[in-house]
């Protein structure tokens, strides 16, 4: 699976073979310096993720006095000094405040998001330098497309059509149109080992989508509860009829409802392929969903083996990694029941309903956090199972 911050290419290093009498030319000196730069960058890529180290705040300012009259509008911002590191491990240093004019204008269209980004500029790729010392520099620009891989986002603005003024947000957590939005800035920090992706398995059961937003809440909690993993920003939606290629990006498929699961031969083959590649089918049965639970038990026996209760599996990873559970979580004041068969995990108790916000505010923090920690165990199990199975495949050049 593609990681949001991929590891460096698997290529050996070549370094200068120094010996007595070697003539040090400018080209050889450059190769020696490039070797150390590359090692430093690859070390950063291997253990960290890109982002802002410090500073680089963005503020709305009046038009600078030296600007021409046509540019003296209310579209000026100032980027404060600071440091960032890009995906390749290059340091981006803004040494002093930089005044910037937001040029994007919409004539007649829906609002559009404008991104203000900074990127590293290698002096070797600029005009030839004649001085003895050259300074590494940066580039500040705006774009209406999502930031590229080597860009570091400083802020974004949901810009309306017409002549508009850029403003500071009235509420920094809920910025409005034409207001600075700094909520999506990434901080440089340790790199998670993997990105866990989840998809909801769509079907005709009217209850099949009831926990969609609770799945999103679980993915958002992963990085805080267990920083080794990171949850994907969005929950996918797929069907078994879409084929194995549509299912492969996901570590876990989530299915809920009350009606039985009936698969045709093609869907059954797709599910078997997905499970054999290490994927997990998580079935979250609603209370009294007898038809669904019986169909899952029959399915498990058909493609794997009879389901076994997690209560009898003392050292199973779902109970022990990364959080230890001697007793299973309570949902709606009732303990859940978990059964496992190969890559099929069935939970009776509607645990996903306790992963997100309760509109009636009746779910206690203890219940919510316990359910989320158990959910992290499920995601960790899905990631780890697929990783271990994938490492035994003949082609281990990458992960899907």
Secondary structure, DSSP 4 states (H G I P E B T S, - for coil): ---SSPPPP----------TT----HHHHHHHHHHHHHHHHHHHHHHEE-EEEEE--EEE-PPPTTS-GGG-SS-EEEEPPEEEE-TT--EEEE-S-EEEE-----SSSS-EEEEEEEEEE-GGGSSPP-SSS---EEEEEEESSPPPTT-EEEEEEEEPSSS---B--SSTTS--TTBEE-TTPPBPEEPPSEEE-EEEE--S-TTTTTTHHHHHHHHHHHHHH-TTEEE-SS-EEE-GGG-HHHHTT-SEEEEEESS-----HHHHHHHHHHHHTT-EEEEEEPTT-HHHHHHHHHHHHHHS---EEGGG-TT-HHHHSSS--SSPPEETTEE-EEEEETTEEEEES-GGGGSS--TT--S-HHHHHHHHHHHHHHHHHHHHHHHHHHTTSS--S---
